[in-house]
Amino acid sequence: MTRPTPTYKQKQLDPKRYIVSKTDTKGVITYANDYFVEISEYSESELLGKPHNIIRHPDMPKVVFKMMWDRIKKGQNIMALVKNLAKSGDHYWVVTEFEAKMDPITNEPVSYTAFRKAAPQKAIDAIEPVYKRLLEIEKDGGMKASEMYLRGFLDDKGMTYDEFIDDLVGNKGVFKAFFKMMKKLFG
């Protein structure tokens, strides 16, 4: 008897709610707001003390996280479109702004905060083929090849990574104000 293959679905996020998590400098979760707990389907105790990659979806190219870590380790913020994995196997797309909290004396990161909100469907539709291509390249040629492809892709568009993401998600007006407000509340 063959078991049916489970079907996983995209979870729809409430566009008026936000997800916030904090980690130490090694990416271990130190804080998860209630909506993060709800959407991830993990209990707070299952999240705290675990590596943040507990929610990493296998459809996410490693080069996106490499770029994120390279930037936040230097104290630079970065926004990304991220497909996350819930405990059940379902997934959800978020626009995430990662921010480093810096030690005022050493100017070294002491923690990281991720502010997330529902990703616009048009942004998801635009990024999925890019991520799929990056994954194919990573599988065959490694992360270095994936990074080279991404650089060429952005060069062809005449955009930086930040400009590309801002354009995809419509990072202006109310959208931009949302992330500014979250940083004031949780920063």
N, C-alpha and C positions, 0 to 999 in steps of 0.2 A: 504494500500500500504506500503510495506516494503522498507525502505531506504537501499541502498547498504552500506556495511561496508567499510569505507575508507581504502585504501591500502597505507601503508607507506613503504618507501624504504630507503636503505642505500645510503647516499650521498657519492660520490667519491671526496676525497680531492686531491688537487694539491700537489704532493710530494715535490715540490720546494717552496711551500709557507708555512708560519707559522702562528699560532694563538697565540696572547699574550693578557693576561688580567691581571689586577692588582685589588686587593681588599684591604679594610681596615682589621683590625684584627677580625672583625665580619663576614667577607665574603661578604661584600657589594662591588659591582663593582665600581671602581674609574677610570678605563681605559679599553678600548677595542680597539684593532687595527682594521684596515679596514677589514681584512680577517675574523676576529671573527664576526664582524657585518654581513658580507656577508654570511658566512656559517650558523650562528645561525638564520638568517632571521629576526632578531630583528633590529630595528634602534638603532643607538648609544644612543638616548635619552630614548629608552625603556630598554636599558641595564644599563646605568649609574644610580647609586643609588639603584639598585635592588640586592637582594641576588643572589650570583653566582649559587645557586641551581635552578635558573630559567631554566637552561639547563640540569638539572639532569634527566637522563632517568630512568624510573621505573625498567628497567632490571639491574640496577646497585645495587649490594649489599651494604647495609648501612655500613657493616664492613670495606669496602675499604675506605670510607670517614672518618670513625672513626679513622682508622690507619693514614690516611693522616693528619687529624687535630691533633692527638696526636703528630705526628712527627714535623709538621711545627710550632706548638705552642712552641716547645722546640728549634726552630731554626735549625732543621734538614731537609735537602731536602729529597724529596721522588719522585720516578718516578712511574707512574701507567698507566695501560691501561684503558681508560675510554670511555664508550658509552654515547654520549651526545645527547640531544633532541633538534631539531630545532623547530622553532615556528610552522611550518606546520605539525609537527608530524613525519617528516622524522628524521633519526638519522645519526650520523657519529661517527666513532671510531678514537680516537687520543691516541698517546703516550704523556703523560703530565709529565713534571717535575715541581714540586711545589717548590718554594724557598721563604724562609722568609727573609725579610729585617729587620735587628736587629738594635735597638738603641745602639750606641756605648758606651753610659754611663750606661744605665740600663740593657743592654743585653736582653731586652724584644723585642718581635716582634712589628714592627710599621706598616707593610704591608706585603702582600703576592703577588707573581707574579707566574703565570702559563704560561709555555712555552709549546706549543703543535705543533705536526706535525702528518701527516697521519700515522696511525698504519699499519704495514704490515699485509696482509690478513692472513698469516700463524699464526701470533700472535693472531689475532681475533678468528680464528678457534680453537686455543688451549685454549683460556681463556673463551670462551662462555660456555662450559659445566661446568667449575669451578664456574663461576658466577651463572649459573642456579642452581647448587647444593647449593651454599651459600644462594641464595634467598629462596629456599625451606626450608632450615634449619632455616633461620631467620623467616619465616612465622610460622613454627611450634614451634621452641624453642627459638626464640629471637636472638638478636645480640651476646650475650655471647656465645651461642651454635655455632653460625656461626664462631665466632673468634676461638673457640676451634677446630672446624673442619679445619679451614685454617691453624692453627698451626700444626695440625697432618698431613695435606696434605704436608706442607713444610718439616716437619720432615721426612716423608716418602721419599721425594725427596733428603733429605740431603742438603737442600738449605735454605738460608734466603729469605725473601720476595724480597729484592733487587736483589739477585742473580737470582731468578726465573724470575723476570721481565726483567732484563738485558739479560738473555738467550732467552726469548721469542721474544724480539724486536730486538735482535742483537745489543745491546748497546755497540758498539765499532767502531773504525775507524771514517768514515765520519759521522755516526749517532751520535756518542759521540761529535764530533767536532761541529755539528750543535747546540747542546744545550749549549756548551761552548760559541759559538759565540753569541747566543741569549742573554745569561746572560750579556755579555759585552755590547751589544747594548741597552738592556732594564733594566739592573740591577740597 
